[in-house]
Amino acid sequence: MLPQPSVQIRRVYAEPLASDGTRVLVDRLWPRGLTKERARLDQWCRDIAPTADLRKWYAHDPALFDEFSRRYRAELQSPAAEAILDRFRALAREAPLTLLTATKDPDISAAAVLSALIQQQPS
């Protein structure tokens, strides 16, 4: 049995913490007004982000989160996305993994959907 992955979600604008472990930005667009030095990223994985059409449709409306989550999970049904999720699972089993997003409410973001998928054991 593999150890449970350790994943947290934070805003990329928040000060980095020692407990962050590997810091990965999972937004397609670079956060407005943030320098790369201040972000202190280990990776920027824009390929795992929702498509522009889905992101624009959702517009971070809390009432649409369940449907957004369903549609985003459908987008992630590809070998390329699965490979990224597997890489994230491996990272999270070794040390804490922090998924970073610029959204104001990370709990209803693509990062939240990714966190749930990473913490699931692959079928």
Secondary structure, 3 states (H helix, E strand, C coil): CCCCCCEEEEECCCCCCHHHCEEEECCCCCCCCCCHHHHCCCEECHHHCCCHHHHHHHCCCHHHHHHHHHHHHHHCCCHHHHHHHHHHHHHHHHCCEEEEECCCCHHHCHHHHHHHHHHCCCC
